[in-house]
Amino acid sequence: MAEVQDGHYDSTSQSTDSLRVEPIYESFLCPLTKQVMRDPVTIESGVTFEREAILKWLNECLSSGRRLVCPVTKKELSSTDLNPSIALRNTIDEWMNRNEAAKLDVARKSLTSDCTESDILQALQYVDEICQRSRSSRQVVRRDGLISMIADLLKNSSTKVRQKALETLRSIAKDDDENKVEISAGDNIRTIVKFLNHGQTQEKEKAVSLLYELSENKALSERIGSVSGAILILVGLSSGKVENLLIVDRAEKTLENLESCEKNVRQMAENGRLQPLLRLLLEGSPDMQLSMAAYLGELVLSNDIKVLVAQTAGSTLVNIMKKGNREAREAALKALNQISSYDASAKILIEAGILPPLITDLFTVGSNQLPMRLKEVSANILANVVASGARFESIPLDHNRQTLVSEDIVHNLLHLISNTGPAIECKLLQVLVGLTDSSTSVQNIVDAIKSSGAIVSIIQFVEAPQREVRMNSIKLLNNISPYMGQELADAFRGNFSQLSSLVRVIADNNGVSEEQVAAAGLVADLPMRDSVLTRRLLQDGAFATIISKVIRIRQGEIRGGRFVNPFLEGLVRIVSRITYVLDDNPDIIDVAREYNLTALFTDLLQMNGLDSVQIVSATALEKLSHQSKHLTKVLPAPNPGLCFSIFPCLSQKTVATGVCRVHCGICSARESFCLLEGKAVEKLVACLDNNNEKVVEAALAALSTLLDDGVDIDQGVMVLCDAEGINPILEVLCENRNEALRQRAVWAVERILRMDEIAYEISGNQNVGTALVEAFRHGDYRTRQVAERALKHVDKLPNFSGIFSKMGAQ
């Protein structure tokens, strides 16, 4: 049978010829188109044509200026009237209906798995064609039970059959809701969705086109969305990451249709397509807005999506939070809690005005106050917002221009912390941690804490059973400890159990946590010379535990990622407390000996890249080395004998075997903290090359103890020579990085220049001479004195110079 397209018969096509049952009559064909006529009309010559075709012919004659003639008889026409041939049209319709029914019957027999692929494809082609003819034809296909048969072919093993079945089903579904419902029966939608994920490109294209057609029926939208993975796959296809633009377009339009179902909108949001939800949040009814806000609070959002939501709906949510009823405010708060957890989106919310209503919600008491569970959410949002790092001292909260760091606001926060449950305490402590993390606002918080007298109540939280509360209180105390060291020390002396709690946190052996870093930093910031606290730490066994941890970190046995280095820095500072209270405390000296602190700090000098550890270690070695001249065991001088008594010129200075050259006694690193015996000199010299001025200053201070009064300065200079330390010290002098370094360098160089040989050698060094002259001219009073003596050693000043009065040996 010849092919029918768009309701017309094509006598040249043979695509469905084998399905033709009743022959075509010549009178059914238009002489111009050679196709079966649908709207036959007769002209003046008596010949019948398809209306559209003869109108085209007549119009072309008129426009070209040709004579109006019948295209068949060539007779001239005096009229262009068209007379409908109703009888012929009815006859054609009857013929087509008979033939259509017969051919559908034949097609039905071909749509089985027993038929060949070509028979099935031919049958599908005919059904496809007939469905494109008219809506009534599509209804006939449904009544004849062909839909289920074609749907079964979606599971056929032939790719061509599956593709044609998808295409035919789309034609059947077009503009016919009943057909769409029948196509969607059983698990057919699930099968169609499978093609989207696993099919070839052509199958995907036809499947998504069919799904789009089905989604035009709102009643089917929920069914499509309920198929597991359907919306996720469609969202992926609509992202434009596939080459076939038709697939992208159909997927996008299908999703737009599915938005008519609220459940689908929620699913889309879960899979990263937030625009439909946000649209309903912004434009929907109050109930819909409430529903979308509530659901937004339940979603886990990526950071990019949080920014999108904040930009699109932040102001709306803040407005609901201000003016909505209790239920609406709860939904808005939960949504804002999600969005505010990313710094960039939190800053957008600040611009949207979230801070004033947040503070109002937290501080309001009485009949209008929020339930505690919602105050907890508000506190969490505030903590998130503060963590964004905005400059809160410049963001007004009310017409009085108060800010989050104003004294009254901080006092209210402190009051809430002391009078609420652990959940809110934790979040508000976190707020204060965030505010004290900022160098621009920490002083405001410190002043408010001092004026409120809240330090004691904050310290009590270090013993809280809730880990988060304890951790945030420790972090807050750590942040303010550089500004309130003495107040903290006084508070800890009033309740040693709290200090012991910090030691237990530090001692925990489950890796290295942020809480441990804060605890170590807090204890390290307590006044170093407070011997009462140091002795309490000794009593608690803190130093044994901490030194063990330092050694294990140094050996790589303790790992903790980004927290290890700051933890180590805090631990080393705590251990160094011992060296600040050595004077007149024999028991503390015994502790330093027990833990062999000289060896420990000497080893830590090699922690390149950790400047603070090197600074603390060098400073500790300086303080230990100051004790060496008191702790060395001086041997009695040998009897010179008669000959040396008569001829003293024959005597010479000797150093007994085993005696320290510098301290003139029996020394060791453990017992007398001797830098020479502890092999620390070379390591300190190496630190003089550090880019950090404070490392250089600490190392130079430690080395200077070898040139101090009470030791053999000449031998100290020789020790520095042996360690190749003279030139680095001279370089420090010449570089003149800062005044503190210059003072130390001038002092050390003057001591070194007391040796004539070295003074003679250095006298020709213009850089050293210039540096000493600069110190002599521009230094403070003491530095100028020392520089004057140094210049005399290198003959830059005469020995009778009277510029300064004699001040005695320095």
Buried (B, 14 or more C-beta within 10 A) or exposed (E): BBBBEEBBBBEEBEBBEBBBEEEBEEEBBBBBBBBBBBBBBBBBBEBBBBBBBBBBBBEEBEEEEEEBBBBBEEBEBEEBEBEEBEEBBEBBEEBBEEBBEBBBEBBBEBBEEEBEEEBBBBBBBBBBBBBBBEEEBBBBBBEBEBBBBBBBBBEBEEEBBBBBBBBBBBBBBBEBBEBBBBBBEEEBBBBBBBBBBEBEEBBBBBBBBBBBBBBBBEEBBBBBBBBEBBBBBBBBBBEEEBEBEBBBBBBBBBBEBBBBBBEBBBBBBBBBBBBBBBBBBEEBEEEBBBBBBBBBBEBEBEEEBBBBBBBBBBBBBBBBBBEBEEEBBBBBBBBBBBBBBBBEBBBBBBEBBBBBBBBBBBBEEEEEBBEEEBBBBBBBBBBBBBBBEBEBBEBEBEEEEBBBBBBEBBBBBBBBBBEBEBBBBBBBBBBBBBBBBBEEBBBBBBBBBBEBEBBEBBBBBBBBEBEBBBBBBBBBBBBBBEBBBEBBBBBBBEBBEBBBBBBBBBBEEEEBBBBBBBBBBBBBBBBBEBBEBBBBBBEBEBBBBBBBBBBEBBEEEBEBEEBBBBBBBBBBBBBBBBBBBBEEBEEBBEBBBEBBBBBBBBBBBBBEEBBBBBBBBBBBBBBBBBBBBEBBEEEEEEEEEEEBEEEEEEEEEEEEEEBBBBBBBBBBBBBBBBBBBBBBBEBBBBBBEBEEBBBBBBBBBBBBBBBBEEBBBBBBBBBBBEBEBBBBBBBBBBBBEEEEBBBBBBBBBBBBBBBEEBBEEBBEBEEBBBBBBBBBEEBEEEBBBBBBBBBBBBEBBEEEEEEEEEEEEE
